[in-house]
Amino acid sequence: MLDRNRLASHLQAFPKQTIPTDALRPAAVLVPLYQRDGRDYLLFTERTAHLEHHAGEISFPGGGHDTDDADLSATALRETEEELGIAQAQIEVLGRLDDFYSIHGYHVVPFVGTIPRPDNLQLDPFEIAGVFEAPLDHFRDPAIHRVEDWQHLGRTHPVDFYQYKQHVIWGLTAAILRQFVEETAGFK
């Protein structure tokens, strides 16, 4: 299992790659981490099929920054509470990862936080079709990760993919997951 204090110290100390925010809309996600049966788990959401962006995709809870949010960490906490029903006071933010760019014009900052075991979630039925948990160790197997080159607006972009059972985690969520797996590799 991850040593939470050591992980928090690492996440707060390592130099983050930031991107210019210029015309991008600020957003944040939470990488929800918890323990079950002596193992570390991540919680993923499956977005509903009718949403304008990322419909039906696997994601971490999160969304756009609201003017009432004190900062992007508050955005991640608010969105997690709205989407999953986990009270903000029950989430401990350990730190953040690098900035990411979304092809939909968002500047996304991922925060890593511990949550209580997600046994009694209250899902937002408009945004969340379902959730699933996956052991962190699963994503350490290089055989379940691949990168494909995709074209977007005339440029080639590497796109990360992970497989967990029937779920395909790809794009921005997979890129965030890859960095989290890399950053936690030595924290067992």
Secondary structure, DSSP 8 states (H G I E B T S, - for coil): ---HHHHHHHHHHS-------TT-EEEEEEEEEEEETTEEEEEEEEE-TT-SSSTT-EE-SEEE--TT-SSHHHHHHHHHHHHH---GGG-EEEEE---EEETTTEEEEEEEEE----SS----TTTEEEEEEEEGGGGG-GGGEEEEEEEETTEEEEEEEEEETTEEEEHHHHHHHHHHHHHTTT--
